[in-house]
Amino acid sequence: MFDVYVLYSPNHKKIYIGYTPDLKSRIDSHNIYSNKGYTKKYRPWVILYTEQFLSKSDALKREKQLKSAKGREFIWNLVKEKHKI
């Protein structure tokens, strides 16, 4: 199984879109273990949205869709709904 996930940084109003075969470890990596990069700068991250897929190729396809303009619009609407911004 592969998870496509969207993280949200309430403190910085940023989103991050990715995929992983191990969601818990990946979230820990973003929030705790990473020593550099985009996600370290905007901690803490909360899980905003996830979807599960049986194949890596389907997960990558969905990740790409969420990174498109329509996908980001969908995500920001979720942020507005869940975080009242």
Phi and psi restraints in degrees (value plus and minus 20) as a CYANA .aco file:
   2 PHE   PHI    -147.8  -107.8
   2 PHE   PSI     117.2   157.2
   3 ASP   PHI    -125.3   -85.3
   3 ASP   PSI     112.6   152.6
   4 VAL   PHI    -117.8   -77.8
   4 VAL   PSI     112.5   152.5
   5 TYR   PHI    -156.2  -116.2
   5 TYR   PSI     134.4   174.4
   6 VAL   PHI    -144.9  -104.9
   6 VAL   PSI     105.6   145.6
   7 LEU   PHI    -124.5   -84.5
   7 LEU   PSI     131.7   171.7
   8 TYR   PHI    -151.9  -111.9
   8 TYR   PSI     115.5   155.5
   9 SER   PHI    -124.9   -84.9
   9 SER   PSI      80.3   120.3
  10 PRO   PHI     -81.9   -41.9
  10 PRO   PSI     -52.6   -12.6
  11 ASN   PHI     -89.6   -49.6
  11 ASN   PSI     -49.2    -9.2
  12 HIS   PHI    -138.0   -98.0
  12 HIS   PSI     -23.6    16.4
  13 LYS   PHI      37.6    77.6
  13 LYS   PSI      27.6    67.6
  14 LYS   PHI    -140.6  -100.6
  14 LYS   PSI     133.1   173.1
  15 ILE   PHI    -140.4  -100.4
  15 ILE   PSI     138.3   178.3
  16 TYR   PHI    -161.7  -121.7
  16 TYR   PSI     113.0   153.0
  17 ILE   PHI    -138.3   -98.3
  17 ILE   PSI     112.1   152.1
  18 GLY   PHI    -177.3  -137.3
  18 GLY   PSI    -197.8  -157.8
  19 TYR   PHI    -159.5  -119.5
  19 TYR   PSI     136.7   176.7
  20 THR   PHI    -183.4  -143.4
  20 THR   PSI     133.1   173.1
  21 PRO   PHI    -105.6   -65.6
  21 PRO   PSI     -29.1    10.9
  22 ASP   PHI    -159.0  -119.0
  22 ASP   PSI      69.1   109.1
  23 LEU   PHI     -81.5   -41.5
  23 LEU   PSI     -66.2   -26.2
  24 LYS   PHI     -80.2   -40.2
  24 LYS   PSI     -66.9   -26.9
  25 SER   PHI     -83.4   -43.4
  25 SER   PSI     -58.0   -18.0
  26 ARG   PHI     -87.6   -47.6
  26 ARG   PSI     -61.1   -21.1
  27 ILE   PHI     -84.9   -44.9
  27 ILE   PSI     -63.1   -23.1
  28 ASP   PHI     -78.8   -38.8
  28 ASP   PSI     -59.7   -19.7
  29 SER   PHI     -80.6   -40.6
  29 SER   PSI     -64.4   -24.4
  30 HIS   PHI     -86.1   -46.1
  30 HIS   PSI     -60.2   -20.2
  31 ASN   PHI    -112.3   -72.3
  31 ASN   PSI     -43.3    -3.3
  32 ILE   PHI    -144.9  -104.9
  32 ILE   PSI     -74.5   -34.5
  33 TYR   PHI    -108.1   -68.1
  33 TYR   PSI     -47.3    -7.3
  34 SER   PHI     -86.1   -46.1
  34 SER   PSI     114.1   154.1
  35 ASN   PHI    -122.3   -82.3
  35 ASN   PSI     -24.3    15.7
  36 LYS   PHI    -175.2  -135.2
  36 LYS   PSI     149.9   189.9
  37 GLY   PHI      82.4   122.4
  37 GLY   PSI     159.4   199.4
  38 TYR   PHI     -78.6   -38.6
  38 TYR   PSI     -68.0   -28.0
  39 THR   PHI     -90.3   -50.3
  39 THR   PSI     -47.9    -7.9
  40 LYS   PHI     -84.2   -44.2
  40 LYS   PSI     -58.0   -18.0
  41 LYS   PHI     -83.4   -43.4
  41 LYS   PSI     -49.6    -9.6
  42 TYR   PHI    -134.7   -94.7
  42 TYR   PSI       4.2    44.2
  43 ARG   PHI     -84.0   -44.0
  43 ARG   PSI     133.7   173.7
  44 PRO   PHI    -104.1   -64.1
  44 PRO   PSI     132.8   172.8
  45 TRP   PHI    -125.3   -85.3
  45 TRP   PSI     123.5   163.5
  46 VAL   PHI    -139.7   -99.7
  46 VAL   PSI     129.2   169.2
  47 ILE   PHI     -95.7   -55.7
  47 ILE   PSI     102.2   142.2
  48 LEU   PHI    -115.3   -75.3
  48 LEU   PSI     -57.8   -17.8
  49 TYR   PHI    -179.8  -139.8
  49 TYR   PSI     122.1   162.1
  50 THR   PHI    -161.3  -121.3
  50 THR   PSI     133.6   173.6
  51 GLU   PHI    -160.8  -120.8
  51 GLU   PSI     124.0   164.0
  52 GLN   PHI    -127.8   -87.8
  52 GLN   PSI     124.4   164.4
  53 PHE   PHI    -155.7  -115.7
  53 PHE   PSI     129.4   169.4
  54 LEU   PHI     -96.5   -56.5
  54 LEU   PSI     -51.5   -11.5
  55 SER   PHI    -137.7   -97.7
  55 SER   PSI     131.5   171.5
  56 LYS   PHI     -83.2   -43.2
  56 LYS   PSI     -59.5   -19.5
  57 SER   PHI     -84.2   -44.2
  57 SER   PSI     -58.5   -18.5
  58 ASP   PHI     -86.9   -46.9
  58 ASP   PSI     -58.7   -18.7
  59 ALA   PHI     -84.6   -44.6
  59 ALA   PSI     -63.8   -23.8
  60 LEU   PHI     -83.0   -43.0
  60 LEU   PSI     -58.7   -18.7
  61 LYS   PHI     -82.1   -42.1
  61 LYS   PSI     -65.1   -25.1
  62 ARG   PHI     -88.0   -48.0
  62 ARG   PSI     -59.4   -19.4
  63 GLU   PHI     -78.0   -38.0
  63 GLU   PSI     -64.2   -24.2
  64 LYS   PHI     -82.7   -42.7
  64 LYS   PSI     -60.9   -20.9
  65 GLN   PHI     -81.2   -41.2
  65 GLN   PSI     -63.1   -23.1
  66 LEU   PHI     -88.2   -48.2
  66 LEU   PSI     -44.6    -4.6
  67 LYS   PHI    -104.1   -64.1
  67 LYS   PSI     -26.0    14.0
  68 SER   PHI     -96.2   -56.2
  68 SER   PSI     151.7   191.7
  69 ALA   PHI     -79.2   -39.2
  69 ALA   PSI     -65.0   -25.0
  70 LYS   PHI     -86.6   -46.6
  70 LYS   PSI     -57.4   -17.4
  71 GLY   PHI     -84.2   -44.2
  71 GLY   PSI     -64.1   -24.1
  72 ARG   PHI     -86.6   -46.6
  72 ARG   PSI     -54.4   -14.4
  73 GLU   PHI     -82.3   -42.3
  73 GLU   PSI     -64.5   -24.5
  74 PHE   PHI     -77.4   -37.4
  74 PHE   PSI     -66.1   -26.1
  75 ILE   PHI     -84.8   -44.8
  75 ILE   PSI     -66.3   -26.3
  76 TRP   PHI     -85.6   -45.6
  76 TRP   PSI     -49.7    -9.7
  77 ASN   PHI     -86.4   -46.4
  77 ASN   PSI     -58.1   -18.1
  78 LEU   PHI     -83.4   -43.4
  78 LEU   PSI     -62.1   -22.1
  79 VAL   PHI     -79.8   -39.8
  79 VAL   PSI     -68.3   -28.3
  80 LYS   PHI     -80.0   -40.0
  80 LYS   PSI     -60.6   -20.6
  81 GLU   PHI     -89.5   -49.5
  81 GLU   PSI     -64.3   -24.3
  82 LYS   PHI    -107.2   -67.2
  82 LYS   PSI     -47.4    -7.4
  83 HIS   PHI    -137.2   -97.2
  83 HIS   PSI     -15.3    24.7
  84 LYS   PHI      32.4    72.4
  84 LYS   PSI      28.5    68.5
